[in-house]
């Protein structure tokens, strides 16, 4: 079964960083699209000052297979120990 996971980075303005949030998990793409539509926030200040969309909150839909584990696998990076898979939700490393 395909699930539609809606996530958004709530930290849209400020210094460096990210704050990822889960907005919902849906069994239909239509419900996920409705969630995105209802939770998209346009910043009125920047939309009116030559930077349209730069600081908007725009959720994303991820299609995920249900009842499945997605193990993290170590990368071949010789300088850092990094584990990852194909389902990156978002984050920031400095």
Secondary structure, 3 states (H helix, E strand, C coil): CEEEEEEEECCCCCCCCCCEEEEEEECCHHHHHHHHHHHCECCHHHHCCCCCCCCCECCEEEEEECCCCCCCEECCCCCCCCEECCCCCCCCCC
